[in-house]
Amino acid sequence: MRFGITALEFRPILDQVVVDGVPDFSRFDITNLVRLALQIQHIKVIEVTADIEHVIPGSLTEQSIEKMVHLKEELKHAYTVHLPIWSLELSTFNEYARKAAVECTVESIKLVEPLQPEVYVLHATGALAAEFSRLKFPRSMVQLICGYMASYAAKSIEEILAKTEIDPRKVAIENQEFPFQIARDLVDQYGTNICFDTGHLLTRYSGDESVLEFYKQHRDRIVEIHLHDGSYEKLGDDLVHKDHMALGRGAMPVREFLRELVNDKFNGPVVFELEAAEAKESLERIRAVVPEALKR
């Protein structure tokens, strides 16, 4: 299996740019973070967080992309790209905001194209859709509202594909806080693929089936996995959701799931959406309970 990591987590970035409590963005070097991430044993894939260009303007440019291409030639790793999500909503009924989200996504795809990403991870719905999916309305009404928002997401996906002429199969729609049975219709309609986020499912953000059930149901389109632990607990009237935890800290059936991937000879990127220490902890957990997953 090919494991990867998101190299642009907030803490490592802050460690690099903040000196004596003062941010100095000139210190930021994306290629340095990629090199550091690739020093972790078994890490062969780097997922680039496209939002970084908006957080730190000038950090993801044609020049830095060129350096990352040279790094790829040197170190023989692969890239995937998580397309922008912060402040964007591809499924909004506000046409001004929707068009801006489409344009941002299109520009990101064009910018990172020289990296030849294996997968472009896309959030077809965002924070607004997640908020609407939590409304304390009858289930049928919530489903109706979510379907309505999905129709705008469909329009956005169609525009993104047309404007970039990207192969739809390189776009992987991620399960997130939104009913995935509705998002799956978008996958089928536009011929895209799926990024399976295990933590989002374990927290019941995208459905209440098990990790194995979700994988078996959608294995025909899953091309990337975001691997992290998660849990869901009901405490009185409160629901406690936890995700983005190292493997072994939540409800993830680590051995059963990774054995299924091994048996399927799954060769897509399996990306830890974790900081380096948590990724290492997760790899040790894998080594202890399903070592065959670490063999190439």
For each residue, the residues with C-beta under 8 A, 3 or more apart:
1: 258 261 262 266 267 270 293 294 296
2: 44 45 78 267 268 269 270 296
3: 42 43 44 45 227 269 270 271 272 283
4: 43 44 45 46 47 78 80 269 270 271 272
5: 37 40 43 45 46 47 271 272 274 276 279
6: 9 46 47 49 82 271 272 273 274
7: 12 30 33 34 36 37 46 47 48
8: 12 13 30 33 48 49 52
9: 6 12 13 274 275 276
10: 13 14
11: 14 15 275
12: 7 8 9 15 16 33 36 275 276
13: 8 9 10 16 17 28 33 52 56
14: 10 11 17 18
15: 11 12 18
16: 12 13 27 28 29 32 33
17: 13 14 23 24 25 27 28 56
18: 14 15 21 22 23 24
19: 22 24 27
20:
21: 18
22: 18 19
23: 17 18
24: 17 18 19 27
25: 17 28 56 58 59
26:
27: 16 17 19 24
28: 13 16 17 25 56 59
29: 16 32 33
30: 7 8 33 34 52 59 60 64 67 68
31: 34 35 64 67 68 71
32: 16 29 35 36
33: 7 8 12 13 16 29 30 36 37
34: 7 30 31 37 38 46 68 71
35: 31 32 38 39 71 75
36: 7 12 32 33 39 276
37: 5 7 33 34 40 43 46 276
38: 34 35 43 44 46 75 77
39: 35 36 43
40: 5 37 43 276 279 280 283
41: 283
42: 3 283 294
43: 3 4 5 37 38 39 40 46 77 279
44: 2 3 4 38 77 78
45: 2 3 4 5 77 78 79 80 118 269 270 271
46: 4 5 6 7 34 37 38 43 77 78 79 80
47: 4 5 6 7 79 80 81 82 121 269 271 273
48: 7 8 52 60 68 79 80 81 82 112 115 117
49: 6 8 52 82
50: 53 60 81 82 83 84 108 111 112
51: 54 55 82 84 85 86
52: 8 13 30 48 49 55 56 59 60
53: 50 56 57 58 59 60 61 108 111
54: 51 57 84 86
55: 51 52 59 86
56: 13 17 25 28 52 53 59
57: 53 54
58: 25 53 61
59: 25 28 30 52 53 55 56 64
60: 30 48 50 52 53 64 65 111 112
61: 53 58 64 65
62: 65 66 111
63: 66 67
64: 30 31 59 60 61 67 68
65: 60 61 62 68 69 111 112 114 115
66: 62 63 69 70 114
67: 30 31 63 64 70 71
68: 30 31 34 48 64 65 71 72 79 115
69: 65 66 72 73 114 115
70: 66 67 73 74
71: 31 34 35 67 68 74 75 77
72: 68 69 75 76 77 78 79 115
73: 69 70 76
74: 70 71
75: 35 38 71 72
76: 72 73
77: 38 43 44 45 46 71 72
78: 2 4 44 45 46 72 118 269
79: 45 46 47 48 68 72 112 115 116 117 118
80: 4 45 46 47 48 117 118 119 120 121 224 269 271
81: 47 48 50 108 109 112 115 117 119 120 121
82: 6 47 48 49 50 51 85 121
83: 50 105 108 109 120 121 122 123
84: 50 51 54 88 104 105 108
85: 51 82 88 123 126
86: 51 54 55
87:
88: 84 85 100 101 104 105 123 126
89: 92 94 97 98 101 125 126 127 128 129
90: 98 101 102 105 122 123 124 125 126 152 153 156 157
91: 98 124 125 126 128 129 149 150 152 153 156
92: 89 97 98 101 126 128 129 149 152
93: 98 148 149 152
94: 89 97 98
95: 98 99
96: 99 100
97: 89 92 94 100 101
98: 89 90 91 92 93 94 95 101 102 152 155 156
99: 95 96 102 103
100: 88 96 97 103 104
101: 88 89 90 92 97 98 104 105 126 156
102: 90 98 99 105 106 156 159 160 163
103: 99 100 106 107
104: 84 88 100 101 107 108
105: 83 84 88 90 101 102 108 109 122 156 160
106: 102 103 109 110 159 160 163 164
107: 103 104 110 111
108: 50 53 81 83 84 104 105 111 112
109: 81 83 105 106 112 113 120 160 164 166
110: 106 107 113 164
111: 50 53 60 62 65 107 108
112: 48 50 60 65 79 81 108 109 115 117
113: 109 110 116 117
114: 65 66 69
115: 48 65 68 69 72 79 81 112
116: 79 113
117: 48 79 80 81 112 113 120 170
118: 45 78 79 80 170 223 224 268 269
119: 80 81 170 171 172 193 195 223 224 268 269
120: 80 81 83 109 117 166 170 171 172
121: 47 80 81 82 83 172 174 195 224 226
122: 83 90 105 157 160 171 172 173 174 192 195
123: 83 85 88 90 126 173 174 176
124: 90 91 150 153 156 157 173 174 183 186
125: 89 90 91 129 130 149 150 153 176 178 183
126: 85 88 89 90 91 92 101 123 129 130
127: 89 130 131
128: 89 91 92 131 132 149
129: 89 91 92 125 126 132 133 146 149 153 177 178
130: 125 126 127 133 134 176 177 178 205
131: 127 128 134 135
132: 128 129 135 142 145 146 149
133: 129 130 142 145 146 177 178 179
134: 130 131 177
135: 131 132 141 142 145
136:
137: 141 142 145
138: 141 142
139: 142 143
140: 143 144
141: 135 137 138 144 145
142: 132 133 135 137 138 139 145 146
143: 139 140 146 147 179 182
144: 140 141 147 148
145: 132 133 135 137 141 142 148 149
146: 129 132 133 142 143 149 150 178 179 182
147: 143 144 150 151 182
148: 93 144 145 151 152
149: 91 92 93 125 128 129 132 145 146 152 153
150: 91 124 125 146 147 153 154 182 183 185 186
151: 147 148 154 155
152: 90 91 92 93 98 148 149 155 156
153: 90 91 124 125 129 149 150 156 157 183 186
154: 150 151 157 158 186 189 190
155: 98 151 152 158 159
156: 90 91 98 101 102 105 124 152 153 159 160
157: 90 122 124 153 154 160 161 171 186 190 192
158: 154 155 161 162 190
159: 102 106 155 156 162 163
160: 102 105 106 109 122 156 157 163 164 166 171
161: 157 158 164 165 166 168 171 190
162: 158 159 165
163: 102 106 159 160
164: 106 109 110 160 161
165: 161 162
166: 109 120 160 161 170 171
167: 170 171
168: 161 171 190 191 192 193
169: 191 192 193 223
170: 117 118 119 120 166 167 193
171: 119 120 122 157 160 161 166 167 168 190 192 193
172: 119 120 121 122 192 193 194 195 223 224
173: 122 123 124 183 186 187 192 193 194 195
174: 121 122 123 124 194 195 196 197 200 226
175: 178 180 183 194 195 196 197 200 201 205 206 207 214
176: 123 125 130 197 200 205 206
177: 129 130 133 134 200 205 206
178: 125 129 130 133 146 175 182 183 205 206
179: 133 143 146 182 183 206 207
180: 175 183 184 206 207 214
181: 184 185 207
182: 143 146 147 150 178 179 185 186
183: 124 125 150 153 173 175 178 179 180 186 187 206
184: 180 181 187 188 194 218
185: 150 181 182 188 189
186: 124 150 153 154 157 173 182 183 189 190 192
187: 173 183 184 190 191 192 193 194 221
188: 184 185 191
189: 154 185 186
190: 154 157 158 161 168 171 186 187
191: 168 169 187 188
192: 122 157 168 169 171 172 173 186 187 221
193: 119 168 169 170 171 172 173 187 221 222 223 224
194: 172 173 174 175 184 187 218 221 222 223
195: 119 121 122 172 173 174 175 222 223 224 225 226
196: 174 175 201 214 215 218 222 224 225 226
197: 174 175 176 200 201 206 225 226 228 273
198: 201 202 211 225 226 227 228 229 230 252 257
199: 202 203 226 228 229 230 243 244 245 250 273
200: 174 175 176 177 197 203 205 206 226 230 243
201: 175 196 197 198 204 205 206 207 209 211 214 230
202: 198 199 211 229 230 231 232 243 250 251 252
203: 199 200 230 231 232 241 242 243
204: 201 207 208 232 241
205: 130 175 176 177 178 200 201 241 243
206: 175 176 177 178 179 180 183 197 200 201
207: 175 179 180 181 201 204 214
208: 204
209: 201 213 214 217
210: 213 214 253
211: 198 201 202 214 215 252 253 257
212: 215 216 253 256 257 260
213: 209 210 216 217
214: 175 180 196 201 207 209 210 211 217 218
215: 196 211 212 218 219 222 257 260 261
216: 212 213 219 260
217: 209 213 214
218: 184 194 196 214 215 221 222
219: 215 216 222 264
220:
221: 187 192 193 194 218
222: 193 194 195 196 215 218 219 225 266 268
223: 118 119 169 172 193 194 195 268
224: 80 118 119 121 172 193 195 196 268 269 270 271
225: 195 196 197 198 222 261 266 268 269 270 271
226: 121 174 195 196 197 198 199 200 271 273
227: 3 198 247 270 271 272 273 282
228: 197 198 199 243 244 245 246 247 272 273 274 278 282
229: 198 199 202 243 245 246 247 248 249 250 251 252 282
230: 198 199 200 201 202 203 241 242 243 244 245 250 251 252
231: 202 203 240 241 242 243 245 250 251
232: 202 203 204 239 240 241 242 251
233: 239 240
234: 238 239 240
235: 238 239 240
236:
237:
238: 234 235
239: 232 233 234 235
240: 231 232 233 234 235
241: 203 204 205 230 231 232
242: 203 230 231 232 245 250
243: 199 200 202 203 205 228 229 230 231 250
244: 199 228 230 273 274
245: 199 228 229 230 231 242 249 250 274 278
246: 228 229 249 274 278 279 281 282 285
247: 227 228 229 252 254 281 282 285 286
248: 229 252 254 281 282 285
249: 229 245 246
250: 199 202 229 230 231 242 243 245
251: 202 229 230 231 232
252: 198 202 211 229 230 247 248 257
253: 210 211 212 256 257
254: 247 248 257 258 285 286 289 290
255: 258 259 289 290
256: 212 253 259 260
257: 198 211 212 215 252 253 254 260 261
258: 1 254 255 261 262 286 290 293
259: 255 256 262 263 290 292 293
260: 212 215 216 256 257 263 264
261: 1 215 225 257 258 264 266 270 293
262: 1 258 259 265 266 290 292 293
263: 259 260
264: 219 260 261
265: 262
266: 1 222 225 261 262 270
267: 1 2
268: 2 118 119 222 223 224 225
269: 2 3 4 45 47 78 80 118 119 224 225
270: 1 2 3 4 45 224 225 227 261 266
271: 3 4 5 6 45 47 80 224 225 226 227
272: 3 4 5 6 227 228 278 279 282
273: 6 47 197 199 226 227 228 244
274: 5 6 9 228 244 245 246 278 279 282
275: 9 11 12 278 279
276: 5 9 12 36 37 40 279 280
277: 280 281
278: 228 245 246 272 274 275 281 282
279: 5 40 43 246 272 274 275 276 282 283
280: 40 276 277 283 284
281: 246 247 248 277 278 284 285
282: 227 228 229 246 247 248 272 274 278 279 285 286
283: 3 40 41 42 279 280 286 287 294
284: 280 281 287 288
285: 246 247 248 254 281 282 288 289
286: 247 254 258 282 283 289 290 291 293 294
287: 283 284 291 294
288: 284 285 291
289: 254 255 285 286
290: 254 255 258 259 262 286 293
291: 286 287 288 294 295
292: 259 262 295
293: 1 258 259 261 262 286 290
294: 1 42 283 286 287 291
295: 291 292
296: 1 2
